[in-house]
């Protein structure tokens, strides 16, 4: 039950002129209790796709395994790598099926999906109901998103570079860490460009006297 009830987070995605920045905090909670201080919320799915997770951890972990397998299977069947639109629609279908399946524990997972294909680098918002939205600027999810949006709305520029996007992502997540009790303990930032997916920033925060 503990693994199934981890919720509360701040994740975000920023579209820059030369790539996409994905970021998240590292705290997992069950109600008012901090369950894990080193949770990884930005996952590399394939060499072309990465996601952030928010919501019920058990559902998010299962859906990551499923979408990783589905994308690999599609590549084997078609002899080519899936496009970002195909990847987003596949994950959206899995989310749609998951939330509508009767269960004692409601499955709620929110993904921000960033990746590259032959047409460029893209960012999608995969809402828990299965809806798929192409993002042109920025998006945030989780309990701390309202605080992150305050920073993103005022400081985002469509002409910013990935390096500027990294700084903005750190500032936005850090703002959420100061005000949202369900977010905290560190920040992970991953960058997606037309060449690679790499971790651009990692920091764990400790609160010791």
Buried (B, 14 or more C-beta within 10 A) or exposed (E): EEEBBBBBBBBBBBBBEBBBBBBBBBBBBBEEEBBBBEBEBBBBBBEBBBBBBBBBBBBBBBBBEBBBEBBBEBBEEEEEBBBBBBBBBBBBBBBBEBBEEEEEEEBBBBBBBBBBBEEEBBBBBBBBEBEBEEBEBBBBBBBBBEBBBBBBEEBBEEEBEBBBBBBBBBBBBBBBBEEBEBBBBBBBBBBBBEEEBEEBBEEEBEEEE
